[in-house]
Amino acid sequence: MQVHELPPKEKASAGDLIPIEDEATGVLHHIRKEFLGGSGGGVDFEAIRQDYKAQVLLDYPDYYFRLSETDGMVALDSSGYDRHGAYENVTLGVPGLLDTDDDGAASFNGVDSRIVVPRFYNREDATIEAWVQLKAPSVQGSIVHLGARIDGYGFGVGNGSNYDQAGDYFTGISEYVDWLPTYQPLGQTKHHVVITRQFEDFFLYLDGRCVFKRTLRYIPPTGPILIGAGPGVRHLKAVIDEVAIYSTALPANRINAHYKAGKGL
């Protein structure tokens, strides 16, 4: 099987970034020009902290699906790389899950809904991020999955120990290695969910805080990116919003910043 790898990730050049100190925190930030007012000055750091899309783009995602389309078959990639996905039996234009943004989200039926992004993604360090709200008290399935059934990883919802059985617990998986149980119930409220991987170290975050860590054998994924389902199975009955994938393991403070931006905290 031929692996269609992504081209090398292009970071912003030095000329695209302006070093400015946040006077409220004393932290020096290198801010992208599009977030600046005028010619390199007048940065409203508070506005950036509260702007969810700005927070995501500051960390340079490889993929960023806002899932705000109201019609059509294309899940647009807002990362700037135009690596779009394809909707399959997904209901579009439902209310979004951010408290600070009125963009819509996508609803998955738990039977045959999914988004397929036909690219392999086998970075040794990575982060997967999404917002989710379950549509029933007890469900089972995948929120986001990278790779095939024999070698992928990602996160979903199930009975606590896995998501081949129904429940409302946030759970990760490294295929053919182990489940990553957090034993954190989601109920039917809105949640920010993240998995990061630093080679063999996996971390799961729920609503801005780390709830699971484990070191596991790493198997490079060799299948497509799937949203709302796993490879062939594990369709989830839920609303999903703001899916982003990064080629770095985001640190805890950046994950918390994303969560706060989405909640308006």
C-alpha positions as CSV (number, residue, x, y, z in Angstrom):
1,M,0.0,0.0,0.0
2,Q,1.4,3.4,-1.0
3,V,1.5,5.9,1.9
4,H,0.5,9.4,0.8
5,E,2.4,11.4,3.4
6,L,1.8,15.2,3.9
7,P,4.4,17.6,2.5
8,P,6.8,19.1,5.1
9,K,4.9,21.5,7.3
10,E,5.6,25.1,6.5
11,K,5.8,27.3,9.7
12,A,5.5,31.0,9.4
13,S,8.7,32.7,8.5
14,A,10.4,35.2,10.7
15,G,9.0,38.0,8.6
16,D,5.5,36.9,9.2
17,L,5.8,37.0,13.0
18,I,6.1,40.2,15.2
19,P,7.6,39.8,18.7
20,I,5.3,41.7,21.2
21,E,5.2,41.5,25.0
22,D,1.8,41.0,26.6
23,E,1.9,43.7,29.4
24,A,-0.7,41.9,31.5
25,T,1.4,38.7,31.8
26,G,4.9,39.7,30.8
27,V,5.1,37.0,28.2
28,L,6.8,37.7,24.9
29,H,4.6,36.4,22.0
30,H,5.5,36.1,18.3
31,I,2.2,37.2,16.8
32,R,1.1,36.4,13.2
33,K,0.6,39.6,11.2
34,E,-3.1,38.9,10.6
35,F,-3.7,39.4,14.3
36,L,-2.1,42.8,14.4
37,G,-3.8,46.1,14.2
38,G,-2.1,48.5,11.8
39,S,1.6,48.0,11.1
40,G,2.8,45.7,13.8
41,G,1.3,47.4,16.8
42,G,-1.9,47.7,18.8
43,V,-2.3,44.0,19.6
44,D,-5.5,43.3,21.6
45,F,-4.2,40.3,23.5
46,E,-7.5,40.0,25.4
47,A,-9.4,39.7,22.1
48,I,-7.0,37.0,20.9
49,R,-7.3,35.1,24.2
50,Q,-11.1,35.1,23.7
51,D,-11.1,34.3,20.0
52,Y,-11.2,30.5,19.6
53,K,-10.2,30.4,16.0
54,A,-7.3,32.7,16.7
55,Q,-6.1,30.5,19.5
56,V,-6.2,27.4,17.2
57,L,-4.4,29.2,14.4
58,L,-1.7,30.4,16.8
59,D,-0.6,26.8,17.2
60,Y,-0.4,26.1,13.4
61,P,-2.8,23.1,12.9
62,D,-2.2,20.7,10.0
63,Y,-6.0,20.4,9.7
64,Y,-8.8,22.6,11.1
65,F,-12.4,21.6,10.4
66,R,-14.8,24.2,11.8
67,L,-17.7,22.1,10.6
68,S,-19.8,25.2,10.1
69,E,-21.1,24.4,6.6
70,T,-24.8,24.6,6.1
71,D,-25.0,22.5,2.9
72,G,-22.8,20.6,0.5
73,M,-20.6,17.6,0.8
74,V,-17.2,19.2,1.6
75,A,-15.9,19.7,5.1
76,L,-13.7,22.7,4.6
77,D,-10.2,22.8,6.1
78,S,-9.5,26.2,7.7
79,S,-5.8,25.5,8.4
80,G,-4.8,27.3,5.2
81,Y,-3.6,24.0,3.6
82,D,-7.0,23.2,1.9
83,R,-6.9,19.5,3.0
84,H,-10.7,19.1,2.9
85,G,-12.8,16.2,4.0
86,A,-16.0,14.6,2.7
87,Y,-19.3,14.5,4.6
88,E,-21.2,11.2,4.5
89,N,-24.8,11.3,5.9
90,V,-24.0,14.2,8.3
91,T,-26.6,16.8,9.3
92,L,-25.2,20.3,8.8
93,G,-26.0,23.7,10.3
94,V,-26.9,22.6,13.9
95,P,-26.0,25.0,16.7
96,G,-22.2,25.1,17.4
97,L,-20.6,24.1,20.7
98,L,-18.5,27.2,21.4
99,D,-19.9,29.7,23.9
100,T,-18.0,32.5,22.2
101,D,-18.8,31.8,18.5
102,D,-22.1,31.4,16.6
103,D,-20.6,29.2,13.9
104,G,-22.6,26.0,13.4
105,A,-21.6,22.4,13.9
106,A,-22.2,18.9,12.4
107,S,-24.6,16.2,13.8
108,F,-23.7,12.5,13.5
109,N,-26.5,9.9,13.6
110,G,-24.6,6.9,15.1
111,V,-25.4,4.7,12.2
112,D,-23.7,5.8,9.0
113,S,-22.5,9.4,9.5
114,R,-18.9,10.3,9.2
115,I,-16.3,12.6,7.6
116,V,-13.5,11.1,5.6
117,V,-10.2,12.9,5.0
118,P,-8.4,10.7,2.5
119,R,-4.8,11.2,3.8
120,F,-2.5,9.2,6.0
121,Y,-1.2,11.0,9.1
122,N,1.7,9.4,10.9
123,R,3.5,12.1,12.7
124,E,5.4,10.8,15.8
125,D,4.2,13.8,17.8
126,A,0.6,14.9,17.3
127,T,-2.5,16.5,18.9
128,I,-6.2,15.8,18.1
129,E,-8.7,18.3,19.4
130,A,-12.5,18.6,19.1
131,W,-15.7,19.7,20.9
132,V,-18.4,17.2,21.4
133,Q,-22.0,16.9,22.8
134,L,-23.6,13.5,23.0
135,K,-27.2,13.1,21.6
136,A,-28.2,10.3,24.0
137,P,-27.4,9.3,27.5
138,S,-25.6,6.2,26.4
139,V,-23.7,5.9,23.1
140,Q,-20.6,4.2,21.6
141,G,-18.2,5.3,18.9
142,S,-15.3,7.4,17.8
143,I,-15.1,11.2,17.8
144,V,-11.9,11.4,15.8
145,H,-9.7,8.5,14.6
146,L,-6.4,8.5,12.7
147,G,-5.5,5.4,10.7
148,A,-6.8,1.9,10.2
149,R,-8.3,-0.6,12.6
150,I,-5.0,-2.4,12.9
151,D,-2.8,0.6,13.7
152,G,-4.7,3.8,14.3
153,Y,-5.4,5.9,17.4
154,G,-7.9,8.5,18.6
155,F,-10.7,9.0,21.1
156,G,-14.4,8.3,21.5
157,V,-17.1,7.5,23.9
158,G,-18.2,4.2,25.5
159,N,-18.7,2.2,28.7
160,G,-15.5,3.4,30.4
161,S,-13.1,0.6,29.5
162,N,-13.7,0.8,25.7
163,Y,-16.1,2.3,23.1
164,D,-17.2,-1.0,21.5
165,Q,-19.9,-0.9,24.2
166,A,-22.3,1.9,25.1
167,G,-21.9,4.5,27.9
168,D,-20.9,8.1,28.2
169,Y,-17.3,7.9,29.2
170,F,-14.5,9.7,27.4
171,T,-12.0,7.1,26.2
172,G,-8.9,6.9,24.0
173,I,-7.5,4.0,21.9
174,S,-4.3,2.9,20.4
175,E,-5.4,0.2,18.0
176,Y,-3.9,-3.3,18.6
177,V,-2.2,-2.0,21.7
178,D,-4.7,-0.9,24.4
179,W,-7.7,1.2,25.3
180,L,-7.0,4.5,27.2
181,P,-9.8,4.8,29.8
182,T,-10.3,8.1,31.6
183,Y,-13.5,7.1,33.4
184,Q,-14.7,10.6,32.9
185,P,-18.4,10.8,32.1
186,L,-19.6,13.4,29.5
187,G,-23.3,13.3,30.0
188,Q,-25.1,15.4,27.3
189,T,-23.3,18.7,27.9
190,K,-20.7,20.4,25.7
191,H,-17.1,19.3,26.2
192,H,-13.6,20.1,24.9
193,V,-11.6,16.8,24.3
194,V,-8.0,16.4,23.3
195,I,-5.5,13.6,22.9
196,T,-1.7,14.3,22.5
197,R,1.0,11.9,21.7
198,Q,4.8,12.5,22.2
199,F,6.0,9.4,20.4
200,E,4.9,6.7,22.9
201,D,3.5,9.0,25.6
202,F,-0.3,9.5,25.3
203,F,-2.2,12.2,27.2
204,L,-5.9,12.8,27.3
205,Y,-7.5,16.1,28.3
206,L,-11.1,16.9,29.2
207,D,-12.2,20.5,29.5
208,G,-8.7,21.9,29.7
209,R,-7.2,19.5,32.2
210,C,-5.2,16.3,31.8
211,V,-7.2,13.2,32.9
212,F,-5.0,10.4,31.6
213,K,-1.4,9.5,30.8
214,R,0.2,6.3,29.6
215,T,3.3,5.2,27.7
216,L,2.4,2.7,25.0
217,R,4.1,1.1,22.0
218,Y,3.7,3.4,18.9
219,I,2.4,1.9,15.7
220,P,2.3,4.5,12.8
221,P,-1.2,4.9,11.3
222,T,-1.8,3.8,7.7
223,G,-5.4,4.8,7.1
224,P,-7.4,8.0,6.6
225,I,-8.6,10.5,9.1
226,L,-12.2,9.8,10.2
227,I,-14.5,12.1,12.2
228,G,-17.6,10.7,13.8
229,A,-16.7,7.1,13.2
230,G,-13.9,4.6,13.3
231,P,-12.6,2.6,10.4
232,G,-15.7,0.9,9.1
233,V,-17.5,0.9,12.5
234,R,-17.9,2.8,15.8
235,H,-20.3,5.5,14.4
236,L,-21.0,8.0,17.1
237,K,-24.4,9.7,17.9
238,A,-23.2,13.2,18.8
239,V,-22.7,16.8,17.7
240,I,-19.0,17.4,16.8
241,D,-17.4,20.8,16.3
242,E,-14.0,22.5,15.8
243,V,-11.8,19.5,14.9
244,A,-8.1,20.3,14.7
245,I,-5.0,18.1,14.2
246,Y,-1.5,19.3,14.9
247,S,2.0,17.9,14.2
248,T,3.1,18.7,17.7
249,A,2.0,17.6,21.1
250,L,0.4,20.8,22.4
251,P,1.5,21.6,26.0
252,A,-1.1,21.8,28.8
253,N,-1.2,25.6,28.9
254,R,-2.1,25.9,25.2
255,I,-4.8,23.2,25.5
256,N,-6.2,25.1,28.5
257,A,-6.1,28.4,26.5
258,H,-8.1,26.8,23.8
259,Y,-10.7,25.5,26.3
260,K,-11.0,28.9,27.9
261,A,-11.4,30.7,24.6
262,G,-14.2,28.4,23.7
263,K,-16.0,28.9,27.0
264,G,-15.3,32.6,27.3
265,L,-13.4,32.2,30.6
